[in-house]
């Protein structure tokens, strides 16, 4: 958790973030329907505003909070980033300024970077009565080459052999920090990318960002993925969304 915001506060990472898979369009309708009370949303760890920029038209205001200045600057340049209903706020979820009460708080994959023992009670205090926290994930269907790609990812990742994933939401429940009320998986939507855009999307992650692994390592990663997918000038990805909502537990 301590690597953030340094993993993402880099101009190149922010510019490449547009190549990461988007959320399905229906995800924003689901989130808008989860708002209780004031039509004001906090999107914590917003990054370039993948949630905030598309939710703003459905509510009165979105406070888009992130500790990385480069991410906010890039988000303002992207589609809907200039929507006057978005209030871009530089700060982290633990101590940054909040302007609640909020009718909904959203987080994407940024939540696993945060200090949960601080952030979840803080979210509880910033929500309007009856309002919820919605945790949004963007699972991607395996590709035919996924088994061959995985060792390439591990070999060049800054995490090397320690690469692993954990069940974030289950851990929050186990720790008594979150009470689940609903869980919805949306149907996957296809998106098409060029091979170069597909490769670039990995350099917009903390474990494969060029400024972290170095240019030589990044170039080697690119070569190996190009060789693996030499027969695929374009890549079809299938991205879905899992939205879990419920109550963060006050301290």
N, C-alpha and C positions, 0 to 999 in steps of 0.2 A: 504493500500500500504506500510505502514511503517514496516510491519512484515518481509519483505524480506530484506536481505538474511537469517536471522536467522532461519526462518522456515525450510530451506532446507540445511543449512550448518551443517549437521550431518551425521556421517559415516553410521549409520544404515539406515537412509532415503535414502542416495545415493545408498546403496547396494540393497535396496528393489525397487528402481526405475525401474529396469529391468522387474518387474512384472506389471507395468502399461501398458495398451493396446498400441500397436504400431500404427503408421500411415499406411494406405494402401500403398502398393508399388507404385501404380500409382501416388501418391501425389508428389513423388520426380521428376517424369517426368514432371508433370505440373509445378512445381517450376522451374525446369531447363529451360523450355520453356518461362518463364516469365523474364529471365535475359535479360537486355538491355545493350549493350555496353560491358564493361569489364566483363569477366567471373569470377568475384570475388564477393563473397556473404558474408554478415554479418548475422550471426544467433545470435540475441541478446536474452539473457536469455536462453542460449542453454541447461542448465541443464547437463544431461549426453550425450547430442548430438543426441537426437532422430531424429532431422532433419539433423544436420550437418554431422553425420557419414554416412548417406545414400545419401546425396546430393553431397558430395565431389567428387565422381567418375564421376560426370556429369559436373563439372566446373573446373576452374584452381585452385581456392583456396576458402576455407571457413574459415572466422574468427569466431571462436566459443567462444563467450563472455559470461561469467557468474560470479557473485560475490561470489559463493560458491565453496571453494577449494575442498571440499569433492566430489561435483558433477563432477568437472572436472577430479579429480583423478580417479573416477569410470568410467567416460566416456572413458578415455584413455584405460581402460582394456576391454571394450566391443567391439563387432564386428565392425571392420573398425575404431576403435578409434585410431589406430596407423597409419592411412592413412597420408602420408606426405603432402597431400594437405590441411589438417586441421591445422590451427594455433589456439591452445587453448590459450585463454586470460583470465586472472583473473581480473575482474573489473565489475562494474555495467554499465547499459546502459546510465545512466545520466552523468557519468564522466569518464568511462573507456576509454582506448586508442582505437582509431579507425584508420584504415589504408585504407581509401577510395581513390578514389571514388569507390563505389560499384555498380555493375550491378543489384543487388537485395538485399533487407534486409528482413529477415524472423523473425517472432516471433511466438511462440506457445502460450500456455496459460499464459506464463510468463508476457505477456504485461500488464495484469491487476494489477501486482505488481508494475509497474513502475510509475514514475511521468510523466504523459502524457504531461503536459505543457512544460516540459523540453525535454523529449525524442522525441516527434514527430517532433518539429523543428530541433532537432539535427540530426535525421534521414534524414530530407529533405536536410540538408547541406552536408551529407555524401554520398548521391546518385549521380551517374553520370546523365547527362542530359537525361531525358526520362525514367529513371529507377524508380522502384516502391518498395513499402513496401507490403509484402504478410503476412497476418495474418492467421495462421493455427489453426483450432480447431479440436478436435477429438470426435465428438458426438458419444454416444453409444446407441444402440437401447435398449428400456426398456426390462427387463426380466420379466417372469411371477411372480417373487417374489418382483418386484421393490416397490410396494406399501407397502409391509411388511418390506422391508429393510429400507425404508426412515426414519421411526421413530427411528430405531436403530442408523442410522447415526447421526441424530439430537441429540439423547440422549447422545451420547458419544463424539461428536465433541466438539472441543474447543470453537466453535462459539455458541454451544447450540441452543437455540430457535431463535437466530438471523441469522440462516442459510438462505441464499438467493442467487440468481443469478441475474445478470443484463445483459442487452444487451450491451456489451462492444463496439462493432463497431458502433452501433447506437448512443451511447454516444459520441464517438470520432467525429462523423459527426456533432452531435448537437453542440459540442463545437468549431466547425470550425477547427479541427486539422487533419482531414482526408477526402479525396475526393475519393469515391469508383469508380473504373473503371470496376471491374468484380467480380463475385461471383459464385463459382462452388462447388457443393456438389458431392463427389465421392461415388460410390456405396459401401455399407458396405461389409467388409470381415470378415468371421468367424475366431476366434482364440479359441483354447481350452486350458484351464488351469486346474490344480488341484485345489481343494477347498482351500488348504493352500496357493497356489499362488494367488488365487483370494482375499483371506482375506489380504494377505501381501500387495497387491496393494493399499489398502486403507491406510495403514500405511506409504505409500510413498506420501501422500497428506499433505498439511499444516495443515488441520483441525483435522487429526487423527494420526499424527506422534507420536510415543511413547514418545519421549523426551519432547513433549508438553502436552499431556494429562495424562502422567504417566502410569506406568506399570499396576497398578490395573485397571484403566479405560480401557486400551488397552486389557487386558486379558478378561475383562467383554464383550467388543465388540466382541472379537474373539469367546467367548463361544456362544453368542447370534446368531452370523452369522452361526456358525457350527450347532446349533440347528435348525435354519431356513432352512438350506440347507442339512440337514442330509441325504436326499435321493439323493444328488448330489455329488458323489465323484469327478466328474469333472464338469467343468462349461464351457459352450459354450458362448462366448461373440461375439457380432457383432459390430465392430468398423468401423466407416467411417472417412471421413475428409471433412471439409468445408474450402475452401481457398478463402479469400476475398483479392483482391489486389487493389491498388490505390496509390494516392499521399499523403504523409504526408505534412502538410502545414507548410511552414517556418514562423518563428516569424515575 
